[in-house]
Amino acid sequence: MSDTNDIAFEAIKAMFETGKIKKMRQLEKLSPTKIAKALGLNYGRYITKLHNPELFVIAELKKLSKVLDIKFKTISEVVIGEVDN
């Protein structure tokens, strides 16, 4: 998890933890290439999943929570909130 000290990831972590991230697509402008790489996804597939969060698999969300050093529940609640509408 070498990227956990990345300042961009710290900012994203803070946005999740303060509730500023309400939709996964908000991440599109926040270091998308770095996050896609950390998740093992190509850029295009990552963007598709941001706009269609039901396409994320649990393993990807778990990995994202580790990369950002936040609770899995924090990210999963955002995704569930989007797909539950």
KABELCOR-V242987 format. One record per backbone hydrogen bond with DSSP energy under -0.5 kcal/mol. CO is the residue of the C=O (numbers start at 1). NH is the residue of the N-H. If there is no record, write none. Layout:
# KABELCOR-V242987
CO,NH  CO,NH
This chain:
# KABELCOR-V242987
1,4  2,5  3,6  6,10  7,11  8,12  9,13  10,14  11,15  12,16  13,17  14,18  15,20  15,21  16,19  20,22  23,26  24,27  25,28  26,29  27,30  29,31  31,35  32,36  33,37  34,38  35,39  36,40  36,41  37,40  42,46  43,47  44,48  45,49  46,50  47,51  48,52  52,55  53,56  57,60  57,61  58,62  59,63  60,64  61,65  62,66  63,67  64,68  65,69  65,70  71,74  71,75  72,76  73,77  74,78  75,79  76,80  77,81  78,82  79,83  80,84  82,85
